[in-house]
């Protein structure tokens, strides 16, 4: 249960970020880089 809630929260953040990025085309590359860095931090 805890894991599914965590995954849901992460998916929500990613979806919100994707929607935000789509409305700010210039920020897409920067957002991807930031998301990758955050994922790396989580996985390390």
MOPE-V485260 format. One record per pair of residues at least 6 apart in sequence whose C-alpha atoms are under 8 Angstrom apart, sorted by the first residue. I is the first residue (numbers start at 0). J is the second residue. If there is no record, write none. Layout:
I&J, I&J
//
This chain:
16&30, 20&26, 20&27, 20&30, 21&27
//
